[in-house]
Amino acid sequence: MVGNIDGLLDEDVDYARRLITAGVPTDLHVLAGAPHAFDSLMPDTTVAQRAQRILEDWLVEHRHPGS
């Protein structure tokens, strides 16, 4: 996950693309309005809570496939 106003956005997207090209299962979420470290610096914001739900859903899906 990366915010669309994160200074590392381009590097993160490029890294995800290289992982995908190499055949590594990869999910990439670019969240609108989120700066670098938004999840730890602004944990009570809507975007941080959305990121947390995305992460939790991913964990459930991958820890308990088919649930």
C-alpha positions in Angstrom: 0.0 0.0 0.0 1.1 3.5 -0.8 -0.5 6.9 -0.9 -0.8 8.8 -4.1 0.9 11.8 -2.5 3.7 9.7 -1.0 7.2 10.8 -2.2 8.0 7.1 -2.7 5.0 6.4 -4.9 6.9 5.9 -8.2 9.4 3.6 -6.6 6.8 1.5 -4.9 4.7 1.1 -8.1 7.9 0.2 -10.0 8.8 -2.3 -7.4 5.4 -3.9 -7.5 5.5 -4.1 -11.3 8.9 -5.8 -11.2 7.6 -8.3 -8.7 4.6 -9.0 -10.9 6.9 -9.4 -14.0 9.0 -11.9 -12.0 5.9 -13.9 -11.3 5.7 -13.0 -7.6 2.1 -12.8 -6.4 1.7 -9.1 -5.7 -1.2 -6.8 -4.6 -0.8 -3.0 -5.0 -3.1 -0.5 -3.5 -2.6 3.2 -4.2 -4.7 5.2 -1.7 -6.0 8.6 -2.7 -5.0 11.5 -0.4 -2.4 9.5 1.6 1.1 10.8 2.3 4.1 8.8 3.4 3.6 6.9 6.7 -0.1 7.9 6.8 -1.0 4.7 8.6 1.3 5.4 11.6 1.2 9.2 11.6 -2.6 9.6 11.1 -4.1 6.3 12.3 -7.5 7.8 13.0 -8.1 9.1 9.5 -10.5 7.6 7.0 -7.7 6.6 4.6 -5.7 4.9 7.4 -8.8 3.0 8.6 -9.4 2.0 5.0 -5.8 0.7 4.7 -6.3 -1.3 7.8 -9.4 -2.9 6.5 -7.6 -3.8 3.2 -4.8 -5.3 5.2 -7.1 -7.3 7.4 -9.1 -8.6 4.5 -5.9 -9.7 2.7 -4.7 -11.5 5.9 -8.0 -13.3 6.2 -8.0 -14.3 2.5 -4.4 -15.6 2.6 -4.5 -17.2 6.0 -7.9 -18.9 5.5 -8.4 -19.3 1.7 -12.0 -19.8 0.8 -13.4 -18.2 3.9 
